[in-house]
Amino acid sequence: MKISDDIHNYYENLVGEQFDELGIEDKYESDFVADLTCIVLNQLPTRYIRHEVDMAFYLPASERFEMESKVKVAVQKGLEFMKAHRE
């Protein structure tokens, strides 16, 4: 059952931004990126939102910084795991 197309985990956006910053999709094949995405998101808490604008206006800068820091750590750990367990 799908609840709504409007509801999503805000951390997905942050992970996507970090992947863009690191050029992940340019460096690795799509299956690697998909697996990495799952590994990274499973390390992070969920933060469900309905509208992006809500986060833009109501998320304090300090909390956004903390969330971005968690994403950076999770991506680094995920990359280390994926590289260590490549077939």
OpenMM code with the backbone's topology and positions (N, CA, C; nanometers):
from openmm import Vec3, app, unit

residues = "MET LYS ILE SER ASP ASP ILE HIS ASN TYR TYR GLU ASN LEU VAL GLY GLU GLN PHE ASP GLU LEU GLY ILE GLU ASP LYS TYR GLU SER ASP PHE VAL ALA ASP LEU THR CYS ILE VAL LEU ASN GLN LEU PRO THR ARG TYR ILE ARG HIS GLU VAL ASP MET ALA PHE TYR LEU PRO ALA SER GLU ARG PHE GLU MET GLU SER LYS VAL LYS VAL ALA VAL GLN LYS GLY LEU GLU PHE MET LYS ALA HIS ARG GLU".split()
positions = [
    Vec3(0.0841, -0.1179, 0.0000),
    Vec3(0.0000, 0.0000, 0.0000),
    Vec3(0.0886, 0.1242, 0.0000),
    Vec3(0.0618, 0.2136, -0.0870),
    Vec3(0.1343, 0.3401, -0.0933),
    Vec3(0.0513, 0.4467, -0.0240),
    Vec3(0.1122, 0.5163, 0.0693),
    Vec3(0.0398, 0.6177, 0.1456),
    Vec3(0.0188, 0.7437, 0.0622),
    Vec3(0.1257, 0.7974, 0.0065),
    Vec3(0.1146, 0.9215, -0.0693),
    Vec3(0.2409, 0.9461, -0.1495),
    Vec3(0.2252, 1.0061, -0.2660),
    Vec3(0.3406, 1.0459, -0.3459),
    Vec3(0.4094, 1.1682, -0.2871),
    Vec3(0.3372, 1.2417, -0.2036),
    Vec3(0.3888, 1.3662, -0.1468),
    Vec3(0.4829, 1.3448, -0.0284),
    Vec3(0.4730, 1.2323, 0.0368),
    Vec3(0.5489, 1.2085, 0.1595),
    Vec3(0.6804, 1.1383, 0.1257),
    Vec3(0.7900, 1.1939, 0.1786),
    Vec3(0.9198, 1.1307, 0.1577),
    Vec3(1.0139, 1.1632, 0.2737),
    Vec3(1.1218, 1.0901, 0.2777),
    Vec3(1.2221, 1.1049, 0.3822),
    Vec3(1.3180, 1.2176, 0.3403),
    Vec3(1.3271, 1.3215, 0.4191),
    Vec3(1.4112, 1.4362, 0.3864),
    Vec3(1.5577, 1.3961, 0.3709),
    Vec3(1.6008, 1.2935, 0.4418),
    Vec3(1.7394, 1.2482, 0.4299),
    Vec3(1.7716, 1.2007, 0.2882),
    Vec3(1.6712, 1.1564, 0.2120),
    Vec3(1.6969, 1.1164, 0.0737),
    Vec3(1.7530, 1.2338, -0.0054),
    Vec3(1.6982, 1.3516, 0.0172),
    Vec3(1.7484, 1.4712, -0.0516),
    Vec3(1.8913, 1.5026, -0.0108),
    Vec3(1.9191, 1.4935, 0.1185),
    Vec3(2.0530, 1.5239, 0.1668),
    Vec3(2.1555, 1.4245, 0.1132),
    Vec3(2.1171, 1.2976, 0.1059),
    Vec3(2.2067, 1.1963, 0.0502),
    Vec3(2.2315, 1.2265, -0.0978),
    Vec3(2.1275, 1.2614, -0.1701),
    Vec3(2.1427, 1.2964, -0.3110),
    Vec3(2.2363, 1.4144, -0.3305),
    Vec3(2.2237, 1.5148, -0.2442),
    Vec3(2.3122, 1.6313, -0.2519),
    Vec3(2.4572, 1.5915, -0.2269),
    Vec3(2.4782, 1.5035, -0.1291),
    Vec3(2.6146, 1.4592, -0.0985),
    Vec3(2.6713, 1.3756, -0.2119),
    Vec3(2.5888, 1.2909, -0.2706),
    Vec3(2.6329, 1.2121, -0.3864),
    Vec3(2.6732, 1.3054, -0.5007),
    Vec3(2.5942, 1.4096, -0.5248),
    Vec3(2.6267, 1.5055, -0.6302),
    Vec3(2.7598, 1.5747, -0.6015),
    Vec3(2.7768, 1.6148, -0.4764),
    Vec3(2.8997, 1.6844, -0.4374),
    Vec3(3.0228, 1.5971, -0.4584),
    Vec3(3.0089, 1.4680, -0.4320),
    Vec3(3.1208, 1.3749, -0.4450),
    Vec3(3.1315, 1.3133, -0.5846),
    Vec3(3.0340, 1.3400, -0.6706),
    Vec3(3.0348, 1.2819, -0.8049),
    Vec3(3.0166, 1.1314, -0.8041),
    Vec3(2.9403, 1.0816, -0.7099),
    Vec3(2.9220, 0.9367, -0.6931),
    Vec3(2.8678, 0.8709, -0.8194),
    Vec3(2.7675, 0.9302, -0.8804),
    Vec3(2.7060, 0.8683, -0.9983),
    Vec3(2.7997, 0.8669, -1.1188),
    Vec3(2.8981, 0.9563, -1.1203),
    Vec3(2.9964, 0.9572, -1.2282),
    Vec3(3.1078, 0.8555, -1.2048),
    Vec3(3.1316, 0.8221, -1.0792),
    Vec3(3.2426, 0.7336, -1.0444),
    Vec3(3.2052, 0.5861, -1.0408),
    Vec3(3.0766, 0.5568, -1.0172),
    Vec3(3.0346, 0.4182, -0.9948),
    Vec3(2.9166, 0.3814, -1.0837),
    Vec3(2.9008, 0.2521, -1.1093),
    Vec3(2.7896, 0.2031, -1.1903),
    Vec3(2.6585, 0.2129, -1.1114),
    Vec3(2.5486, 0.2067, -1.1812),
    Vec3(2.4176, 0.2307, -1.1196),
    Vec3(2.3830, 0.1296, -1.0097),
    Vec3(2.4208, 0.0027, -1.0252),
    Vec3(2.3924, -0.0961, -0.9200),
    Vec3(2.4688, -0.0635, -0.7923),
    Vec3(2.5928, -0.0204, -0.8067),
    Vec3(2.6733, 0.0200, -0.6911),
    Vec3(2.6073, 0.1376, -0.6206),
    Vec3(2.5633, 0.2366, -0.6985),
    Vec3(2.5006, 0.3564, -0.6419),
    Vec3(2.3706, 0.3200, -0.5702),
    Vec3(2.2915, 0.2317, -0.6288),
    Vec3(2.1658, 0.1902, -0.5660),
    Vec3(2.1923, 0.1194, -0.4332),
    Vec3(2.2891, 0.0284, -0.4323),
    Vec3(2.3228, -0.0420, -0.3078),
    Vec3(2.3785, 0.0556, -0.2041),
    Vec3(2.4639, 0.1455, -0.2483),
    Vec3(2.5211, 0.2452, -0.1583),
    Vec3(2.4108, 0.3321, -0.0974),
    Vec3(2.3164, 0.3724, -0.1784),
    Vec3(2.2054, 0.4539, -0.1291),
    Vec3(2.1310, 0.3824, -0.0171),
    Vec3(2.1019, 0.2558, -0.0359),
    Vec3(2.0324, 0.1780, 0.0682),
    Vec3(2.1161, 0.1693, 0.1953),
    Vec3(2.2436, 0.1412, 0.1796),
    Vec3(2.3322, 0.1293, 0.2960),
    Vec3(2.3387, 0.2614, 0.3719),
    Vec3(2.3515, 0.3699, 0.2998),
    Vec3(2.3610, 0.5019, 0.3628),
    Vec3(2.2309, 0.5365, 0.4342),
    Vec3(2.1178, 0.5230, 0.3655),
    Vec3(1.9899, 0.5605, 0.4269),
    Vec3(1.9560, 0.4733, 0.5476),
    Vec3(1.9989, 0.3481, 0.5461),
    Vec3(1.9728, 0.2607, 0.6603),
    Vec3(2.0531, 0.2993, 0.7844),
    Vec3(2.1558, 0.3793, 0.7674),
    Vec3(2.2348, 0.4279, 0.8808),
    Vec3(2.1748, 0.5532, 0.9438),
    Vec3(2.0843, 0.6167, 0.8730),
    Vec3(2.0327, 0.7474, 0.9146),
    Vec3(1.8920, 0.7363, 0.9723),
    Vec3(1.8568, 0.8308, 1.0591),
    Vec3(1.7182, 0.8328, 1.1082),
    Vec3(1.6261, 0.8773, 0.9945),
    Vec3(1.4986, 0.8580, 1.0128),
    Vec3(1.4040, 0.9062, 0.9119),
    Vec3(1.3499, 1.0416, 0.9548),
    Vec3(1.3190, 1.1210, 0.8556),
    Vec3(1.2615, 1.2535, 0.8809),
    Vec3(1.1620, 1.2780, 0.7684),
    Vec3(1.0410, 1.2312, 0.7895),
    Vec3(0.9408, 1.2399, 0.6843),
    Vec3(0.8835, 1.3802, 0.6745),
    Vec3(0.8691, 1.4232, 0.5498),
    Vec3(0.8114, 1.5543, 0.5233),
    Vec3(0.7130, 1.5405, 0.4079),
    Vec3(0.6305, 1.6401, 0.3964),
    Vec3(0.5366, 1.6438, 0.2849),
    Vec3(0.5775, 1.7487, 0.1835),
    Vec3(0.6254, 1.8628, 0.2303),
    Vec3(0.6625, 1.9726, 0.1415),
    Vec3(0.8039, 2.0194, 0.1743),
    Vec3(0.8856, 2.0325, 0.0727),
    Vec3(1.0229, 2.0813, 0.0896),
    Vec3(1.0260, 2.2181, 0.1563),
    Vec3(0.9291, 2.3007, 0.1214),
    Vec3(0.9266, 2.4366, 0.1744),
    Vec3(0.9170, 2.4362, 0.3275),
    Vec3(0.8524, 2.3358, 0.3843),
    Vec3(0.8433, 2.3266, 0.5300),
    Vec3(0.9810, 2.3159, 0.5928),
    Vec3(1.0668, 2.2358, 0.5336),
    Vec3(1.2018, 2.2192, 0.5880),
    Vec3(1.2836, 2.3460, 0.5679),
    Vec3(1.2651, 2.4116, 0.4558),
    Vec3(1.3417, 2.5326, 0.4271),
    Vec3(1.3132, 2.6427, 0.5281),
    Vec3(1.1888, 2.6547, 0.5683),
    Vec3(1.1514, 2.7639, 0.6583),
    Vec3(1.1595, 2.7287, 0.8067),
    Vec3(1.1391, 2.6020, 0.8404),
    Vec3(1.1261, 2.5677, 0.9813),
    Vec3(1.2421, 2.4890, 1.0402),
    Vec3(1.3386, 2.4515, 0.9589),
    Vec3(1.4535, 2.3755, 1.0085),
    Vec3(1.5635, 2.4723, 1.0496),
    Vec3(1.5987, 2.4733, 1.1780),
    Vec3(1.7077, 2.5622, 1.2218),
    Vec3(1.8395, 2.5256, 1.1529),
    Vec3(1.9217, 2.6250, 1.1283),
    Vec3(2.0501, 2.6036, 1.0606),
    Vec3(2.1357, 2.5010, 1.1343),
    Vec3(2.1318, 2.5033, 1.2654),
    Vec3(2.2126, 2.4092, 1.3431),
    Vec3(2.1669, 2.2649, 1.3219),
    Vec3(2.0366, 2.2455, 1.3088),
    Vec3(1.9855, 2.1105, 1.2857),
    Vec3(2.0183, 2.0643, 1.1432),
    Vec3(2.0085, 2.1537, 1.0480),
    Vec3(2.0442, 2.1209, 0.9094),
    Vec3(2.1921, 2.0813, 0.9028),
    Vec3(2.2792, 2.1558, 0.9704),
    Vec3(2.4213, 2.1238, 0.9738),
    Vec3(2.4440, 1.9854, 1.0347),
    Vec3(2.3744, 1.9557, 1.1436),
    Vec3(2.3872, 1.8248, 1.2085),
    Vec3(2.3420, 1.7125, 1.1152),
    Vec3(2.2317, 1.7351, 1.0444),
    Vec3(2.1823, 1.6345, 0.9503),
    Vec3(2.2829, 1.6129, 0.8372),
    Vec3(2.3380, 1.7211, 0.7839),
    Vec3(2.4366, 1.7098, 0.6770),
    Vec3(2.5617, 1.6369, 0.7254),
    Vec3(2.6017, 1.6616, 0.8489),
    Vec3(2.7184, 1.5931, 0.9050),
    Vec3(2.6936, 1.4436, 0.9168),
    Vec3(2.5738, 1.4062, 0.9605),
    Vec3(2.5382, 1.2642, 0.9705),
    Vec3(2.5426, 1.1982, 0.8334),
    Vec3(2.4957, 1.2699, 0.7322),
    Vec3(2.4957, 1.2157, 0.5964),
    Vec3(2.6386, 1.1940, 0.5480),
    Vec3(2.7262, 1.2888, 0.5714),
    Vec3(2.8654, 1.2757, 0.5273),
    Vec3(2.9311, 1.1535, 0.5904),
    Vec3(2.9080, 1.1338, 0.7184),
    Vec3(2.9646, 1.0176, 0.7878),
    Vec3(2.9052, 0.8886, 0.7323),
    Vec3(2.7744, 0.8866, 0.7122),
    Vec3(2.7077, 0.7666, 0.6613),
    Vec3(2.7557, 0.7328, 0.5199),
    Vec3(2.7753, 0.8327, 0.4363),
    Vec3(2.8241, 0.8085, 0.3002),
    Vec3(2.9664, 0.7527, 0.3052),
    Vec3(3.0512, 0.8100, 0.3880),
    Vec3(3.1887, 0.7599, 0.3991),
    Vec3(3.1905, 0.6149, 0.4467),
    Vec3(3.1126, 0.5842, 0.5495),
    Vec3(3.1054, 0.4460, 0.5987),
    Vec3(3.0491, 0.3532, 0.4922),
    Vec3(2.9473, 0.4001, 0.4206),
    Vec3(2.8875, 0.3191, 0.3152),
    Vec3(2.9862, 0.2895, 0.2039),
    Vec3(3.0627, 0.3902, 0.1634),
    Vec3(3.1646, 0.3691, 0.0599),
    Vec3(3.2700, 0.2697, 0.1066),
    Vec3(3.3141, 0.2825, 0.2294),
    Vec3(3.4127, 0.1893, 0.2834),
    Vec3(3.3584, 0.0470, 0.2832),
    Vec3(3.2330, 0.0312, 0.3248),
    Vec3(3.1700, -0.1007, 0.3277),
    Vec3(3.1589, -0.1586, 0.1867),
    Vec3(3.1089, -0.0777, 0.0939),
    Vec3(3.0898, -0.1259, -0.0431),
    Vec3(3.2229, -0.1647, -0.1072),
    Vec3(3.3253, -0.0845, -0.0872),
    Vec3(3.4548, -0.1170, -0.1465),
    Vec3(3.5148, -0.2416, -0.0843),
    Vec3(3.4922, -0.2622, 0.0439),
    Vec3(3.5466, -0.3813, 0.1118),
    Vec3(3.4715, -0.5089, 0.0732),
    Vec3(3.3484, -0.4953, 0.0294),
    Vec3(3.2664, -0.6123, -0.0005),
    Vec3(3.2323, -0.6277, -0.1490),
    Vec3(3.3111, -0.5636, -0.2333),
    Vec3(3.2909, -0.5797, -0.3783),
    Vec3(3.3224, -0.7218, -0.4208),
    Vec3(3.2505, -0.7678, -0.5168),
    Vec3(3.2747, -0.9045, -0.5677),
    Vec3(3.3818, -0.9035, -0.6718),
] * unit.nanometer
topology = app.Topology()
chain = topology.addChain("A")
for resn in residues:
    res = topology.addResidue(resn, chain)
    for name in ("N", "CA", "C"):
        topology.addAtom(name, app.Element.getBySymbol(name[0]), res)
